[in-house]
Amino acid sequence: MKLPRKIVLVEEGLARLYVPDLSEYIREDGLVEPAWMPVFYNPSARLSRDITILALRAFFNDKKFFFVDLLAGTGVRGIRIALEAGGVGIVNDVDPRAFDFMVENIKLNKLESELTPFNMEANALGNLLTFTGVFVDYVDIDPYGSPIPYIESSLKPLGKKALIGVSATDKGPLACVNKDKTLKRYWLDCADVDFKSELGLRLLTYNIALRASAMNYTITPVLYLSKAHYYRVFYVAERKNPFNVISKCRGYIWYCPTTLERGFKYDRDKEFDCSDGNRPLFIGPLWICPIGDENFARRLLAVLEKTLFLQRREVLKYVEYAQKEFSVNEPFIRLDLLCRKIRADMPNMELLVERLEELGFKASRTHLDPRGLKTNAPLKIVESTILGLSGK
């Protein structure tokens, strides 16, 4: 065994893994800091990996598939995909120390016939696979930072219809917290909005869709997850003319900072005013179609009901949220800001959702923000419903 002496054995899902001794990398707040480790392993990202297994089982319906984990670290995600979702494929990392962990963890889980470890730069591997004649059914991109540098090489070896799992830990630039990096990396002039988490997902999806379109791939987002330090999005990629999707899904979000009105527009040429007479901000171009598929979320639930080892509280709560949340495309509203504007107390969220549904509108909480409400009801209807619940 070539691993360092300070390692521990952990269990996650059905996998057993050697990882760097977590106790050596504890921050002052008591949390593990994965970036300090010689080889990356983030225990707090288990939800992301659990959802990956659910998504793969829902998409491939228990059929065998070939996958590539481009940035595998200790190999945890790829090993779980082989053990829990029926995948056969490649786990790769450019770091020789990570390669040693992958080799030992593959042996530990007796997956030598299912997994092949590689020690290559991720883009080089993606380009190499293009010429092998082997089509990839699923590619996983989980970098430290932005996934954008790996998108084009990841698309090249995909089959006619495939699934892509993408993580992004650069939430600051994506959510317009770091405006200079947003412009440099994603070509967007930022605006201060109350739906920052959703803005980041739409901006990420638009940038990936543009790169896919240039390679004659259409991508459709079916599942998204947002946690404190990362986004995780799953896309169905199809080798077909992307013109119709891009022309329909490329657009702008208009936003009124003082009234909190918002909506979608295909272009910014038609001028109009907010209800207070001010001009709205136009944010984009970005992705204005749905970023989650409620039917796919239902399939996740069906898989989860049959998969006992994934039925952790965190997973159950996410899947429960996703089904309703994905049914509403409109950007979420921060209720605390809206209630401050209309001088009302914050209502019970579940009761507000129920009342809006009784009025014939779609409404849901969102996991993107505990204060967030997603609804297709006009803002005036939301305001009057809140006031009615508060007795005003």
N, C-alpha and C positions, 0 to 999 in steps of 0.2 A: 504494500500500500504506500503510495507516494504522498499521502495527505499530511498536512502539518499535525503536530502532536495535540494542539488544543482544538479538538473537534468534539461534537456531541452527536448523538443519534436521536433524531426526532421522527415523529409520525404525523403524516398529513394525508387525509383521505385514506386510501388503501396503500399508500407508499411509506416506506421507511427510508430515511435519508441521513447521510453524513453531512453536517453543515459546520461552519466555524462556530466555536463556542460562543453562544449568544451573550453569556455573562460578561465577556470581555468588551462588549460594545454597547453598554448601557449609558444613555444620556442622563443629564441631571434630573430630567422629568420622569425617569424610570422606564422610558421606552427604548427599544432596541434601535440603533442607528445603522441600517444596512450599508450605507455608503462608506462606513469605516472598515467594513470587513474586507479581507483579502479577496474573497469571492462573494458575490452578491446573493443574499437570501433574505427576503423580507417576510417575516412571519405575519405581519399585519395585512399583507396582500393576499391572504388565504381566500377571502371572499372572491377576489378576482379570478383565482384559479378554480374555485368551486363553480362559479358561473360559467367559466370556460368549459368545464366538463358537461354541465347541463346543456349549453349551447351546442356542443359537438354531438351529444347523444340525440338532441332534438333535430338537428340538421341532417345527420347521417342515418338516423333511425336504426342504430345498432349494426350498421354495415361497416365492414373494414374500410379504412381510408389511409392514404399516404399523406404524412404531414412533415413540416419542417419547423422546428423551433430555432429561430435565427440567433437569439441572444439568450442562451439558456442558463447561464450562471451555474448553479449546482445541478441543474437538470430537473428540478422539481416539477415544473409544468409538463415537460415532455414525458417524464416518467409517469405522472398521473394520467396523462392522455393515453398512454399505452395500457396502463393497468385498468383504467376506469371507463374509457370511451372506445376501446378497440382500435386505437391508432397504431400504425406501423410507420417508422420514419427516421428522421435525422434530428439529433440535438447538437447544437453548435454554439461555440463561443470562441472568440479570438484570444482570450486570456489562457495561457497554458495551465495556470493553477485551476481555473474553472474546468478545463478539459480533464484534469486528474480527478476532480470531484465527480464529474459526469461518468467517467469510466467506472469508478468504484461504486457509485450509486446504481448504475445499470446492473452491475454484477450482484449487488446486494438484493435487488428486486428480481433477479433471474430473468432479465429482459434482453440478453445478448442477441437473441434471434429476432427481436422486434425493433430494437433501437441501435443506430449506428452513431457514435460520437464523432464530431468533426471539430477541428481546431483552425478555423478560417475566419477572415474578416467577413462580416455578414453580407455585404454587397457582392463581394467576390464569389461567395457560395451561391447566392441567388443567380448571378450571371452564369456561373458554371452549370447549374442545374438546367438552365435553358437549353443547353446543347446535349443533354443526356438522353432525351426522348422519353423521360419519365415525367408524367404530369402530376403536379402537386394538388391535392384536394383541399388542404388547409395549411395556411402559413401563419405563424404567430410572431408578432413584432412587439417586443416588450423592452424598450431601451430605457436608459437613464437619461431623461430629457425628451426631446422631440422625436417622433417616429418618421418625420418627413424625409430625412436622408436615406431611408431604407425602403420607401414605398415602391419606387419604380423597379428596382431589382427584385423585389418580392413578387411583383405582378407577373414578371416575365415567364416563370415556369408553371404558372397556374393552368389548370385544365379549362375546359369550356365553361364549366360552372363550378365555383369553389367558394370557400369561406375564408375570410381573413379576420384575425383577432388583433387589434391594435391598442396598445397602451400609450399614454402620453403623460409624462410627469412634469411637463412645462406648463402647469396650469396658470402661472402668473402671466406669461405672454398671451396665452389663449383667452384668458378671461379679462384681458386689458388692464391687468394690474401693473405690468411693465410695458408701457405703451411704445417705447422705442423698439424693444424686441418684437412686439406684435407687428409693427410696420416692417421691420427688417426680415422677419421670418415668415410672416403670413400675409404681408401686403395689405393690411387693414388699418385705416385711421380709426382710432379708438373713440368710444363714447362711454360715459359713465351711466350704466344701466342697473336696474335692480334684479336682472336675471343673468348675472355674470356666468354662472355655471353652465347655463344653457347656451349662452353666446359662445363660450369656448367649444362646446360640442359641435355647434353649427359651423363655426370657423374651421375646426379640424376636418370635419366631413367635407366641406367645400374644397379645401386644399387637396385632400386625398382624391376626391372625385375628379378634379382637374387633371391631376397626374395620371389617373387611370384612363380618363377620356383620351388623352394624348396617345395612349397605347391601345386604343380601341376597346377598352373595357368599360362596361357599365357597372357601377357599384350602387348597392342599395343597403342603407343601414337598417339592421333589424333589432339591434339590442345595444343599450348603452348603460354604463355604470359610472357614477362619479363618487369618489371618496375624497378625503381631505387632501391627499397629495397626488392623485392621479385620476385620469379618465381611462375608461376601457370601452371600446366600441367594436361591434362585430358587423362586418359587411359581407353581403353576398356579391361576388364578383362574377360577371358573365361576359364572355367574349362576344360582344355584339355592338352594333352602332350605338354610341352613347348620346347621340344628338338630342333625341326626344327627352331623355331624362335631364340632361344638362339644361336644355332650354326651359324646361318646366320647373326645375329645382334651384336654378340660379336666380337670386333676387336680393331684396333688401328688407331689413326690419326698420319700420319707422317708429319713433319713440318720442313721447312728449314728457320731459322730465318733471314738469310742474303738475300735470294732470295725471300722469302715469298711464295714459293711453298708449297702445302699441298695436302693431299689426304687420302684415306682409305686403310688399309691392314688388312687381316684376321689374319696374324701372323707377327712377326718381325724377322723371321729366314733368309729371303732372303735379303741379303745386296745390297744396291745400293747407289749411290751418288746424291746429289743435283746438279743442273746445274753448280754451282761454284766449284764442286769437294769436298765439305764438306759432312759429313754424316748427314742425317736428324735426328731430334729428333723423338722418338716414344712415344706417349702418350696413356696410356691405361693400361689394357683393359677398354673399355667403349662402349657405344651404337653407332653403325655406320649406322644403318638403319634410314629412315626418322623419324623425331620427330614431324611432323605435317602431316595431311592428307588433300590434296587440295580438295578432294571431300567433306569431312566433312566441310571444310571452305565454300564451295559453299552452303551447306545446311544451314550454319549459315547466309549467306547473304539472302537466301530465307526466313528464319524466321524473320530476321531483317526488311525486306521490309514490313512484315505484322504486325510488333510490334512497333507502333508509340512511346510508352513511353520509348523505349530503343534507339531511334534514336538520341542520343547525338553525338556531333562532334567527341569526343574521341572514341566512339564505332564504328562509321562509318569508321573512319580512320584505326582503327585496322583491321576490317574485310576486308577492301579494300586491305591492305597490305598482309593479311594472304593468300588470294587465290593464289597470284603469289609466295610469299615467300615459301610456303609449297611445291611448285613444284620442288624446287631445294634442293638436299640433301647435296651437298658439303658445307664445312664450309665457312662462309663469309670472304671476304677480306676487310681489312681496306684500303680504297682508298687513304687516306692522306699519309699513309706509303708507298704504292706502287708508288704514284706520286713523293714522295720525292726520292725514289730509282731510278726512271727513269728520274728524273729532269724534270718533266712536271707539268703544272698547273692542279689543280683539275678540271675535266670536269663537265658539267651539268649532274647530275645523271640520269635524265630521258632520256636524249639524248644518254648517254652511253648504257643504257639498251636497247633502241630502236635499236642502231647500232648492238649490239651483237645478238639481236633477228633476225635482217635482215640477219646476217651471219649464222643463223640456230641454234643458241644456246639458252638455257634457261637463263634468267637473271631477277633479281628483286632487289629492295631495301629490306632492312630488318628492322623491328621495333626494333631489338636487338641493333642496333647502327646506328645513322644517317649517319655515314661515311661508313657503311658496304654495300658491294655488294655481293649478292649470284648469282653464275653462274656456269654452267658446262663447260664453255669455258676454254681451257688451258690458263695458265697464260701468255704465250707469245702472245696469241691472244688478251687478255685483254690489255696488255701493248701496242701492236701495234695500237689497236683501240683508246686508250687514246692519244697516240702520234699523230694519224691522226686527232683527234678532236682538238688538240692543234696546228695543222699546222706544226708539226715537221716531 
